[in-house]
Amino acid sequence: MNDLLTLPARTLAMRLARRELRAEDLVRACLDRIAALEPEVHAWTVVDADRALVTARQLDAGPATGALHGLPIGVKDLMDTADLPTAYGSPIYAGHRPQSDAAVVAATRDAGAVVLGKTVTTEFATYQPGPTRNPRAPGDTPHTPGGSSSGSAAAVAAGMVPFAFGTQTAGSIIRPAAFCGVVGYKPTHGTLPLAGIKPLAPSLDTVGVLARGVDDAAFFISALARLSLTPTTQALRVGLFRTPHWDRVDAGGRGAFDAATRAFAQAGAAVSDLTLPAITAELTQAQIDIMAYEAAAAFAPEARTHADGFSQGFATLLASGNALDGARHVAARRLAADVRRVLADTFANVDVIVAPSAAGEAPAGLEATGDPLFNRMWTLLGLPCVHVPTGVGPAGMPVGVTVIGPMYGDVAALSAAYALERAIAHEQ
């Protein structure tokens, strides 16, 4: 692999700003990597190499004016792009050309980033998988990259791009990050705007990033949110929470949890087990109800005109949402608000919570994208989450954990995730 494809994003940005590195050379390195691996991985719906190179040359010819100057990115095909087709993972929108960029895509361009293309998403960011294969899978057996940010996670894991956009409504950033062995960062809900992104459940939908490292993820979101999200070095109080679904965690997931526990302790963190009576399976059901109810409302136009273009799984989701009444939706939203208040007391005693990201390794096969069970509750609560890889499981596939911060406590979550990442690297 070209050495440029392994350097941290801040290092690349510094070299590009100082003109020690040309944007064209970095973009060409990414395009070469895509050309070599895309026939096997299928991470992209479209790559516009010519436009990316033209943009890179224009950036090289002018002043460096943005934090992301010259850095290549992948854009999840749930996000509108004026210069590239946007199908939202559905045949209903094949060939669709939006008139303008999604707000976050426009912001990346304003910050100097180079859009290489659109990455594969599942149908409307739900369950019907695309063609993407997990690039971490050993041997000839394909494994799912997770969903719905499948192409973004696979592209980053394959070294095709330093970071790519993801979105999460249930587990669509954290789970692909876990399965592909990269960092996934879902900021506090509402940190980045949703304008120009096909809505699924607006009270849950969150824009985030898949990246090679924690600091890369922090750097990218910082540039778009105009926030200082640089991880800090601080004494950490880490609460270990096995969730109400611990019985579903397999040997790989338990090994990841144990590895994170050891690494935090070795890094000098105060580590303790958490008992959180307020966090029950009822929260998971509340997320399921809200997602279904809001999706049914969001896709009412398509349901009237193009229902024959839905997969069976998506049609079932909408039917379940239409079967719910508004009172149940309100009750689910109220439950989430109540638990957020309870967790505020928890976060007075710990800086972050550590929980499983998935049951274990990515399942074999491409027929499904895995279960978002371990992500739903945190998305419902709107809390910042960072997936950190901790190694591999018994089958040789990546595993890791989620670091969760308090509402608007993204710096705490990123700082703890960065400390964990460094401690794991030191062990290895």
Stockholm file with secondary structure:
# STOCKHOLM 1.0

chainA/1-428         MNDLLTLPARTLAMRLARRELRAEDLVRACLDRIAALEPEVHAWTVVDADRALVTARQLDAGPATGALHGLPIGVKDLMDTADLPTAYGSPIYAGHRPQSDAAVVAATRDAGAVVLGKTVTTEFATYQPGPTRNPRAPGDTPHTPGGSSSGSAAAVAAGMVPFAFGTQTAGSIIRPAAFCGVVGYKPTHGTLPLAGIKPLAPSLDTVGVLARGVDDAAFFISALARLSLTPTTQALRVGLFRTPHWDRVDAGGRGAFDAATRAFAQAGAAVSDLTLPAITAELTQAQIDIMAYEAAAAFAPEARTHADGFSQGFATLLASGNALDGARHVAARRLAADVRRVLADTFANVDVIVAPSAAGEAPAGLEATGDPLFNRMWTLLGLPCVHVPTGVGPAGMPVGVTVIGPMYGDVAALSAAYALERAIAHEQ
#=GR chainA/1-428 SS CCGGGGSCHHHHHHHHHTTSSCHHHHHHHHHHHHHHHHHHHCCEEEECHHHHHHHHHHHHHSCCCSTTTTCEEEEETTBCCTTSCCCTTCGGGTTCCCSSCCHHHHHHHHTTCEEEEEECCCGGGSSSCCSCCCTTCCSSCCBCCCSSSHHHHHHHHTTSCSEEEEEESSSTTHHHHHHHTSEEEECSTTSSCCTTBCCSCTTTCEEEEEESSHHHHHHHHHHHHTCCCCCCCCCCEEEECCCTTGGGCCHHHHHHHHHHHHHHHHTTCEEEECCCTTCCHHHHHHHHHHHHHHHHHHTHHHHHHCGGGSCHHHHHHHHHHHTSCHHHHHHHHHHHHHHHHHHHHHTTTCSEEEEESSSSSCCBBSSCCCCCTTTHHHHHHTCCEEEEEEEECTTSCEEEEEEECCTTCHHHHHHHHHHHHHHHHHHC
#=GC SS_cons         CCGGGGSCHHHHHHHHHTTSSCHHHHHHHHHHHHHHHHHHHCCEEEECHHHHHHHHHHHHHSCCCSTTTTCEEEEETTBCCTTSCCCTTCGGGTTCCCSSCCHHHHHHHHTTCEEEEEECCCGGGSSSCCSCCCTTCCSSCCBCCCSSSHHHHHHHHTTSCSEEEEEESSSTTHHHHHHHTSEEEECSTTSSCCTTBCCSCTTTCEEEEEESSHHHHHHHHHHHHTCCCCCCCCCCEEEECCCTTGGGCCHHHHHHHHHHHHHHHHTTCEEEECCCTTCCHHHHHHHHHHHHHHHHHHTHHHHHHCGGGSCHHHHHHHHHHHTSCHHHHHHHHHHHHHHHHHHHHHTTTCSEEEEESSSSSCCBBSSCCCCCTTTHHHHHHTCCEEEEEEEECTTSCEEEEEEECCTTCHHHHHHHHHHHHHHHHHHC
//
